[in-house]
């Protein structure tokens, strides 16, 4: 039985699992960037559609301490609740590390990789595209860690 069929069964029979899955879905949607208008002279928009109610795909826009905009697109292997939990860990780790050394993409992603690997089970992995945009110079720098080419 898949998570999707459990959710449908929960709707039909009042299963408490459906309520928990609904809460997880709401939390995950809240974690995704809602305000892409973080920077002047740049329009950003994004949408994320999970295969199930929750999953491992994410995007994020980060206002960095040096005035740049961080842009992330990630995908944790797997589907459902397990992938969603790891996605939240990956996103939180990236947010923290990007603020620590905002101008060094390689250092940020290497640190995120190390910390994520410690939190992950042996078969777990993620792909990540991470970029910074400088609104003054209009320069976009990026690092792709195994993700499908977004540009």
C-alpha positions, 0 to 999 in steps of 0.5 A: 500500500502506498502513502497515497493510497493510505491517504485516500483510505484515511479520507474514506474511513476517518483514519488518523494517519490521513490527519498526520499526513495532512499536517506533514504536507502543510509543514512541508509547504510552509518550509518552501520559500513563499516570498521570492521578492527578496531582492530588488531588480530580480523576479523569482518564482518557483513551484514544487509538486511532490509525487505524493503528499510529501516528498524529497524535492525542494527549492529555497531562496535565501537572503544572505548576510552579504546582500546576495540571494541564495538559490537552491534546488534539491532532491532527496532520494526516495519518496514520501515521509522519509524523503520529506524528513531528510529534505527538511534536514538538508534545507535547514543545514543549507540555510545555516551553512549558507549564512556562515560563509555566503561567498564560498559556494564550494565550502558551503556545499562541502559542509552541507554534504558532510553534515547531511551524510552524517544525518542520513542512512547509508543508502540515502543521498541528495542532489543539490543545485546551489547558486548565489546572485549578486544584485549589484554586479548581476553575477550568478555563481552556481555549483551543481552537486549531481542535480539535473541541469536547471539552466 
